[in-house]
Amino acid sequence: MPINAKRMNILSKPSELAAITKNVVFAAGFFDGVHIGHRKLIQEAKAIALQSGAELWVLSFEPHPLFVVKPEFCPKLITPLNLRLELLEACGVDGCLLLPFTKELAQTSPEAFCEQCFSYWYNEGMHCTIVSGPNWRFGHNQSASIRDVEGLTRNQVSAHIVEGVEYNSELVSSSRIRQALLGGDLQNANAMLGYYYTICKKSIPERGVGTKIGFPTANIMFSGELMPPNGVYVTRVTLPRKAIPENSKNTFFAVANLGFRPTFPNARPDAPVLELHLLDFDLPISLHGLELYVEYIKFIRRERKFDSPEELVRQIKEDIIKAREAAASLSDK
């Protein structure tokens, strides 16, 4: 991370894909987080595709099925769609068949789902293979799984099951990673992701509180996304190449405060703000309005209220020392 994807081919209709690809292997799933278990699945699907001379495509839905079926139970996502697609592209897939998940699709029987999605490859000279984990479900009330595909398609489609990956003696899953992130267990969340937990959002203009105390920041506002607990983190920030002078460095370590600025009650935001103080940043540009990739490297401390701005300044200087130490340890690896 970050990916800087070229943007793979993305289609929403199986008929469009069948018109250009006679032999396809689908890696099927929602792939929130594109974690180490997802990537094992994709790599095994890639091996099958290479062996059979097929193209490798991801088969997924948007939005999350629970957002349509039971929105009150829909989880906050680890990776929004744009970042999820970039991570999938980095896995080396040829494209993504991104099916719009609607109430109509939710009511579709397993037989009808297979007919709608895969029947285009039933013709002579064409072939379709589905690769997924054992928990991938489809059809009305999620009543079918990968084990049912061959029977539902009268053996016109091949199916392969890929078992998950264990971490600390438990299966890696998107829900487990969400729980780790929400609980502040950044180390284990990052280990299960296989990369540093990353967000990608635009920096917004703010009130300049950091500048007034000598630590200017780029600020990101949140509105309902998955977030780790409020606190101070070591992060790594990547700027878009097109926004900086040619041949300039575009990645900087940063001290990041996620929260509500309790030391300055008059500047308290309505929603949590991620304030990023980039270390050794000397580019002659404004960060406002730029889309920033922010990787969460390490947790430093909880957010707290200080008795004075001067006390906060002393603490920020200590946080910067810890951030530089973390940055140095990464550079040594």
Protein Blocks (a to p, Z undefined) as FASTA:
>chain_A
ZZkpgbiaddfbfklmmmmombdcddedjkioiaaklmmmmmmmmmmmmmnopacddddd
dddfklmmmmmlpccdfbdfklmmmmmmmnopabdcdddddfklmmpcfklmmmmmmmmm
mpghiacdddddfkbcedehhlacfklmmmmnoomaccdddddddeehiacdfklmmmmm
mnopamlmmmmnopacdddddddddehlmmmnopacdddddehiacddeddddddddddf
klpcehiafbdcddddedjhlmlmmlccfbdcdddddehiabfcdfehpacddddfbdfb
dcdddfbfklmmmmmmmmmmmmmmmmmmmmmZZ
